[in-house]
Amino acid sequence: MADDRIAVEAGRLREAKALGRSDVLPRMFDFLVERSLADAPPKEVEIAIAVFGKTAAFDMSQDASVRVYVHRLRKKLDEFYADDDAAAGRLAIPKGEYRIVFETPRAGGGPLKPRWSTRTRWLVAGLAAMLLNGLVWAGLYGLGPPGGEAAEARAAAPWSQVLRNGKQTILVVGDYYIFDEIDPATGADRLVREYAINSARDLSRYLMRNPGKVGVYKDLGLSYLPVGAALALRDVIPVLTPGRGDRDQLRVIVASALTPEMLKQNNIVYVGYLSGLGLLRDPVFAGSRFTVGDTYDELIDETTRQNYVSQEGGPEAGGGKQQDFGYFSTFAGPSGNRVIIVAGTRDTALMQIAEAVTSRTELRSLSRSVGRAPAFEALYAVEGIRRMNLGGRRLLASPLRADRIWSVEPSAEPKFPEG
């Protein structure tokens, strides 16, 4: 009987395309369902071979791909059933196991998974905005690196190029734009995030192309911030504000408020997740050696075919070290302005890379690595435990293909896979 329910429910998830557009997650789901129906839960190495094409020499102590993607699959299942409170049961992956089980609702008939109310979500979004505001002012008025260190960073490229070109600088903090989704049948609402919709402007365009969503999607003017983005400002803001008079010249906005006009005319310094780049996505990756993999937590080096997958959003068990990745790049804008990107796949790397690229030692080392290249990028690996940084290292630094960056106008349309 349990086998029948697993097979039926698996078919329902496939039909609903509940696992997104990733090739890996559906492949892993199908493999786990097949082995679970056969009552033969696989070992980690078997998943690595069947799903990821690894060999029998797969070393799970050095490669966390299986654990990371099992974690993501578990989250996808949770998200699907969070919107399906009336379900008679659900599929789940027990913690620490590699099998699919069918779970029935707990006694009392309550929902399978609690959901935040809109009121609670409003409070969370408000707290995020307060955190950003407080840390911006902390960075402007006294916190951050010692004055000597910040002054030395200002004198080095690429920060000196931003500070000396006569353009106003806009500090763009990566946020996630969220809006209300109303169920036409019940009137129930929830806050949602869509990668294709990163601002009120994007939402308006989307509704024009999808009139069936008018009255279903409602703009609330809300966004939320990753913790790491706010904390990284502590290192970046003092470099951008040499004197008290300069503090009034620095404009701070969230990524969902960035416009094409700002991008064309102003210096832009982005601090946030790679997945929060919004309007900056196209120019940042147009000349890059990297593309985004199955999720925003994965970068693929097109030169070496090496995959870099963040573990911070992955395995939950234990307090072991997890590897995260930071990305730094700088290039010229279309009108003599400059763009600097300080980004991480997750919090650990974002906080570490902000510290690294405002350090005199690292800036000098970067300069030696890339020479006189006016546009370059660098990738960092960072180890941490639950957002606590344990140190990192630069993996590579190389010139960007600058001629490709502004070959097309920046687009609000996503070119990355859905996370």
Buried (B, 14 or more C-beta within 10 A) or exposed (E): EEEEBBBEBBEEBBEEEBBBEBEBBBBBBBBBBBBBBEEEBBEBBBBBBBBBEBEEEBEBEEBBBBBBBBBBBBBBBBEBBBBBBEBEBBBBBEEEEBBBBBBEBEEEEEBBBEEEEBEEBBEBBEEBBEBBEEBBBBBBEEBBBEEEBBBBBBEBBBBBBBBEBEBEBBBBBBBBBBBBBBEEEEEEBBBEEBBEBBBBBBBEBBBEEEEEEEEBBBBBEBBBBBBBBBBBBBBBBBBBBBEEEEBEEBEBBBBBBBEBEBBBBBBBBBBBBBBBBBBBBBBBBBBBBBBBBBBBBBBBBEEEEEBBBBBBBBBEEEEEEBBBBBBBBBBBBBEEBBBBBBBBBBBBBBBBBBBBBBBBEBBEBBBEBBEEBBBBBBBBBBBBBEBEBEEBEBBBBBBBBBEEBBEEEBEBEBEBBBB
